[in-house]
């Protein structure tokens, strides 16, 4: 049975066309996102996400520029002397190596953004990010190592393919693991807050955030999985066989940049906030007193006096030996005081959503 055939020159041509199309969309989205960030700079700017967003766009732009140069060289400059097929099959060309280095760098920066989400969602716990950061470092080493093999006097295509397989597998695994960890954390935190504060907040209040995280992770995962499968079926010589992987391969820097930029744009324009607002007041009694809960549709602001706050230092009878949960410190829970110095703890899913903006 003969294997499917897809010429490498057609693959690069289609990939270059799609990448230029995605870059046009990316440029528009990037401009709108930076405008939205600047418009809300008084609320504070997330330095890491802003820098990474700019870096991803610059890398995507540089990558697309080199892709266009290669297309011109392959189909025009060396059309009669070498031929498009042989030109594109020679991936050891320095111009192509530079393009691939940019590709790897873009993947690593994109994965670091995903790891940053994990770090923020888990209460800025550095230990939870150690394993994903290690995997990302492994992705960087294997990716650069694969490309750098062409600088050796006698490069071995099989060794290069093994390094490339490791890079694709690590990148795909990192994205899947981190996305699942983020979504599960956001899903579980509201339940913990409910039990800790006796509120009626439900998991459904954070479904927009969960869906946003899952959809963004699923999109990149689908692209990486497709790329990996096509890579495993691609020929070593690039001349005969299925070379369709370069269609996805050329577009990955754009996809890697568009997805996190789109999320930053959505958060800064309030698409993760609630739509309708109405307020009701419910007074709930406890054995030690009462607390008031102000409910806004899809928004719940819960206030406690210090006497009823189980985490308050002013209430030794209710105090436990446990420290204040990290998720209550970092995910939507703030301390407030009135003019008499009395303390309130506020859990606000709208604030939670905005703080999730740091992560998503």
C-alpha positions as CSV (number, residue, x, y, z in Angstrom):
1,X,0.0,0.0,0.0
2,X,1.5,3.3,-1.1
3,X,1.8,6.1,1.4
4,X,-0.1,9.4,0.8
5,X,1.9,12.1,-1.0
6,X,1.8,15.8,-0.4
7,X,4.6,17.9,-2.1
8,X,6.7,20.0,0.2
9,X,6.6,23.0,-2.0
10,X,2.8,23.1,-2.0
11,X,2.9,22.6,1.8
12,X,5.1,25.6,2.3
13,X,3.1,27.7,-0.1
14,X,-0.2,27.0,1.6
15,X,1.4,27.4,5.0
16,X,2.9,30.7,4.1
17,X,-0.5,32.0,2.7
18,X,-2.3,30.9,5.9
19,X,0.3,32.4,8.1
20,X,0.1,35.8,6.4
21,X,-3.7,35.6,6.8
22,X,-3.4,34.8,10.5
23,X,-0.8,37.5,10.9
24,X,-3.2,40.1,9.5
25,X,-5.9,39.0,12.1
26,X,-3.2,38.9,14.8
27,X,-2.0,42.5,14.0
28,X,-5.6,43.8,14.4
29,X,-6.1,41.9,17.6
30,X,-2.8,43.0,19.0
31,X,-3.5,46.6,18.3
32,X,-6.9,46.4,20.0
33,X,-5.4,44.5,23.0
34,X,-2.7,47.1,23.6
35,X,-5.2,49.9,23.3
36,X,-7.4,48.1,25.9
37,X,-4.5,47.6,28.2
38,X,-3.4,51.2,27.9
39,X,-7.0,52.4,28.5
40,X,-7.1,50.5,31.8
41,X,-3.6,51.3,32.9
42,X,-4.9,53.2,35.9
43,X,-6.2,49.8,37.2
44,X,-2.7,48.4,37.0
45,X,-0.9,46.7,34.2
46,X,0.2,43.1,34.4
47,X,3.9,43.4,33.5
48,X,4.5,39.8,32.7
49,X,1.5,39.4,30.4
50,X,2.1,42.7,28.7
51,X,5.7,41.9,27.9
52,X,4.9,38.3,26.8
53,X,2.1,39.6,24.5
54,X,4.5,42.0,22.8
55,X,7.2,39.4,22.6
56,X,4.8,36.9,21.0
57,X,3.7,39.4,18.4
58,X,7.3,40.4,17.5
59,X,8.3,36.8,17.2
60,X,5.3,36.0,15.0
61,X,6.1,39.0,12.8
62,X,9.7,38.0,12.4
63,X,8.7,34.4,11.6
64,X,6.2,35.5,9.0
65,X,8.8,37.8,7.4
66,X,11.3,34.9,7.0
67,X,8.6,32.6,5.7
68,X,7.9,35.2,2.9
69,X,11.6,35.5,2.1
70,X,11.9,31.7,1.8
71,X,8.9,31.6,-0.5
72,X,10.4,34.2,-2.8
73,X,13.7,32.4,-2.9
74,X,12.2,29.0,-3.4
75,X,9.7,30.0,-6.1
76,X,11.5,32.8,-7.8
77,X,15.2,33.2,-7.0
78,X,16.2,29.5,-7.1
79,X,13.4,28.3,-9.3
80,X,15.5,27.4,-12.3
81,X,18.8,26.5,-10.6
82,X,17.7,24.3,-7.7
83,X,13.9,24.0,-8.0
84,X,11.2,24.6,-5.3
85,X,11.1,21.0,-4.1
86,X,14.8,20.6,-3.5
87,X,15.1,24.1,-2.0
88,X,12.3,23.6,0.6
89,X,13.5,20.0,1.3
90,X,16.9,21.4,2.5
91,X,15.9,22.6,5.9
92,X,19.6,23.1,6.9
93,X,19.6,26.4,5.0
94,X,20.6,29.1,7.5
95,X,17.5,31.2,6.7
96,X,15.3,28.2,7.5
97,X,17.3,27.5,10.7
98,X,16.8,31.2,11.9
99,X,13.1,30.8,11.2
100,X,12.9,27.6,13.2
101,X,14.8,29.2,16.1
102,X,12.1,31.8,16.2
103,X,9.5,29.1,16.1
104,X,10.9,27.3,19.1
105,X,11.2,30.6,21.0
106,X,7.6,31.4,20.3
107,X,6.4,28.0,21.6
108,X,8.4,28.4,24.8
109,X,7.1,31.9,25.5
110,X,3.5,30.7,24.8
111,X,4.0,27.8,27.2
112,X,5.4,30.1,29.8
113,X,2.2,32.2,29.6
114,X,0.2,29.0,30.3
115,X,2.5,28.2,33.2
116,X,1.9,31.8,34.5
117,X,-1.8,31.2,34.5
118,X,-1.2,28.0,36.6
119,X,1.0,30.0,39.0
120,X,-1.6,32.7,39.6
121,X,-4.6,30.4,39.9
122,X,-2.8,28.3,42.5
123,X,-2.3,31.3,44.8
124,X,1.1,32.2,43.4
125,X,2.5,29.0,44.8
126,X,6.0,28.6,43.2
127,X,6.2,24.9,43.9
128,X,3.2,24.1,41.7
129,X,5.0,25.7,38.7
130,X,8.3,23.9,39.2
131,X,7.4,20.8,37.1
132,X,5.8,22.8,34.2
133,X,8.8,25.2,34.1
134,X,11.1,22.2,34.0
135,X,9.1,20.7,31.1
136,X,9.3,24.1,29.3
137,X,13.0,24.2,29.8
138,X,13.2,20.7,28.3
139,X,11.2,21.9,25.4
140,X,13.6,24.7,24.8
141,X,16.7,22.4,25.0
142,X,15.3,19.7,22.7
143,X,14.0,22.3,20.2
144,X,17.2,24.2,20.0
145,X,19.1,21.0,20.1
146,X,17.2,19.6,17.1
147,X,17.8,22.6,15.0
148,X,21.5,23.0,16.1
149,X,22.2,19.5,14.8
150,X,22.5,20.9,11.4
151,X,25.5,22.9,12.5
152,X,27.5,19.7,13.0
153,X,30.0,18.5,10.3
154,X,27.9,15.4,9.7
155,X,24.3,15.8,11.0
156,X,22.2,12.7,11.4
157,X,18.6,13.1,10.2
158,X,17.4,10.3,12.5
159,X,19.0,12.0,15.6
160,X,17.4,15.2,14.5
161,X,14.0,13.5,14.2
162,X,14.4,12.1,17.7
163,X,15.1,15.5,19.2
164,X,12.2,17.0,17.3
165,X,9.9,14.2,18.6
166,X,10.9,15.0,22.1
167,X,10.3,18.7,21.6
168,X,6.8,18.2,20.2
169,X,5.8,15.6,22.9
170,X,7.0,17.8,25.8
171,X,5.2,20.9,24.4
172,X,2.0,19.0,23.9
173,X,2.1,17.4,27.3
174,X,2.9,20.6,29.1
175,X,-0.1,22.4,27.5
176,X,-2.5,19.5,28.3
177,X,-1.3,19.1,31.9
178,X,-1.3,22.8,32.8
179,X,-4.7,23.5,31.2
180,X,-6.3,20.7,33.1
181,X,-4.7,21.8,36.4
182,X,-5.9,25.4,35.8
183,X,-9.5,24.4,35.0
184,X,-9.8,22.0,37.9
185,X,-8.4,24.6,40.3
186,X,-10.9,27.3,39.2
187,X,-13.7,24.7,39.5
188,X,-12.7,23.6,43.0
189,X,-11.9,27.0,44.6
190,X,-15.5,28.3,44.8
191,X,-16.6,25.1,46.6
192,X,-13.8,25.7,49.2
193,X,-14.9,29.4,49.6
194,X,-18.5,28.3,50.1
195,X,-17.6,26.0,52.9
196,X,-15.3,28.5,54.5
197,X,-17.6,31.5,54.4
198,X,-21.0,30.0,54.6
199,X,-22.0,31.8,51.4
200,X,-24.3,30.6,48.7
201,X,-21.7,31.1,46.0
202,X,-21.8,28.3,43.5
203,X,-19.3,26.9,41.0
204,X,-21.4,28.2,38.1
205,X,-20.3,31.8,38.8
206,X,-16.8,31.0,37.4
207,X,-17.9,28.9,34.4
208,X,-17.0,31.7,32.0
209,X,-13.4,31.7,33.3
210,X,-13.3,27.9,33.2
211,X,-14.7,27.8,29.6
212,X,-12.2,30.5,28.5
213,X,-9.3,28.6,29.9
214,X,-10.4,25.2,28.5
215,X,-11.2,26.6,25.0
216,X,-7.9,28.4,24.7
217,X,-6.0,25.4,25.9
218,X,-8.0,23.0,23.7
219,X,-7.3,25.2,20.6
220,X,-3.5,25.2,21.1
221,X,-3.6,21.5,22.0
222,X,-5.5,20.6,18.9
223,X,-3.0,22.5,16.7
224,X,0.0,20.9,18.5
225,X,-1.5,17.4,18.3
226,X,-2.2,17.8,14.6
227,X,1.3,19.1,14.0
228,X,2.8,16.2,16.0
229,X,0.9,13.5,14.1
230,X,1.8,15.0,10.8
231,X,5.5,15.3,11.9
232,X,5.6,11.5,12.8
233,X,4.2,10.8,9.3
234,X,6.6,13.2,7.4
235,X,9.5,11.7,5.4
236,X,13.1,12.4,6.5
237,X,14.2,13.7,3.0
238,X,11.2,16.0,2.5
239,X,10.9,14.9,-1.1
240,X,8.6,11.9,-1.2
241,X,5.7,11.3,1.1
242,X,3.3,13.3,3.3
243,X,4.8,16.8,3.9
244,X,1.5,18.4,5.1
245,X,3.0,19.2,8.5
246,X,4.5,22.4,7.2
247,X,1.1,23.9,6.8
248,X,0.5,23.7,10.5
249,X,4.2,24.2,11.3
250,X,4.3,27.6,9.6
251,X,1.1,28.8,11.3
252,X,2.0,27.8,14.9
253,X,3.7,31.1,15.9
254,X,0.6,33.0,14.9
255,X,-1.7,30.6,16.7
256,X,0.5,30.6,19.8
257,X,0.3,34.4,19.9
258,X,-3.3,34.9,18.9
259,X,-4.8,32.7,21.7
260,X,-3.3,34.4,24.8
261,X,-3.7,37.8,23.2
262,X,-7.3,37.1,22.5
263,X,-7.8,36.2,26.2
264,X,-6.1,39.4,27.4
265,X,-8.3,41.4,25.1
266,X,-11.4,39.6,26.4
267,X,-10.5,40.1,30.1
268,X,-9.6,43.8,29.6
269,X,-12.9,44.5,27.8
270,X,-15.0,42.8,30.4
271,X,-16.1,39.8,28.5
272,X,-15.5,37.6,31.6
273,X,-17.6,39.9,33.8
274,X,-21.4,39.5,34.3
275,X,-24.0,40.9,32.0
276,X,-26.9,41.9,34.2
277,X,-26.9,43.3,37.7
278,X,-29.6,43.4,40.3
279,X,-29.2,43.5,44.1
280,X,-31.0,41.6,46.8
281,X,-30.1,41.5,50.5
282,X,-30.3,38.3,52.6
283,X,-29.7,38.2,56.3
284,X,-28.6,34.8,57.5
285,X,-28.5,34.0,61.2
286,X,-25.8,32.0,63.0
287,X,-25.4,31.0,66.6
288,X,-22.9,33.8,67.2
289,X,-24.6,36.5,65.2
290,X,-25.7,37.3,61.7
291,X,-24.0,38.3,58.5
292,X,-25.3,40.1,55.5
293,X,-24.9,38.8,51.9
294,X,-25.4,41.2,49.0
295,X,-26.2,39.2,45.9
296,X,-25.7,40.6,42.5
297,X,-26.7,38.4,39.6
298,X,-23.6,36.2,38.9
299,X,-21.9,38.3,41.6
300,X,-21.8,37.7,45.4
301,X,-20.2,40.1,47.8
302,X,-20.1,38.5,51.3
303,X,-19.2,40.7,54.3
304,X,-18.5,39.5,57.8
305,X,-17.8,41.3,61.0
306,X,-14.6,40.3,62.8
307,X,-16.5,38.5,65.5
308,X,-17.9,36.1,62.9
309,X,-14.9,35.7,60.7
310,X,-13.3,32.3,61.4
311,X,-10.0,33.7,60.0
312,X,-10.0,36.9,62.1
313,X,-7.4,37.4,64.8
314,X,-10.2,39.2,66.7
315,X,-12.1,36.0,67.1
316,X,-9.9,33.5,69.0
317,X,-12.9,31.3,69.8
318,X,-13.5,30.6,66.1
319,X,-9.9,30.6,65.1
320,X,-8.4,27.3,63.9
321,X,-4.8,26.1,63.8
322,X,-4.8,26.3,60.1
323,X,-3.4,29.4,58.3
324,X,-5.7,31.4,56.0
325,X,-6.2,29.4,52.8
326,X,-4.1,30.7,50.0
327,X,-7.0,30.7,47.6
328,X,-9.0,33.0,49.9
329,X,-6.0,35.4,49.9
330,X,-5.5,35.5,46.2
331,X,-8.8,34.6,44.6
332,X,-11.3,37.3,45.1
333,X,-11.0,37.7,48.9
334,X,-10.0,41.0,50.4
335,X,-9.9,42.6,53.8
336,X,-11.7,45.8,54.5
337,X,-12.1,48.1,57.6
338,X,-14.7,50.7,58.5
339,X,-14.2,54.0,60.3
340,X,-14.2,52.2,63.7
341,X,-11.5,49.8,62.6
342,X,-13.7,46.8,62.4
343,X,-12.6,44.2,59.8
344,X,-14.6,42.7,57.0
345,X,-13.6,39.9,54.7
346,X,-15.0,40.3,51.2
347,X,-15.4,37.5,48.6
348,X,-16.3,38.9,45.3
349,X,-16.5,36.7,42.2
350,X,-16.3,39.8,40.0
351,X,-13.0,40.6,41.7
352,X,-12.2,36.9,41.3
353,X,-12.8,37.2,37.6
354,X,-10.6,40.3,37.2
355,X,-7.9,38.6,39.2
356,X,-8.2,35.7,36.9
357,X,-7.4,38.2,34.2
358,X,-3.8,38.0,35.5
359,X,-3.8,34.3,34.7
360,X,-6.0,34.1,31.6
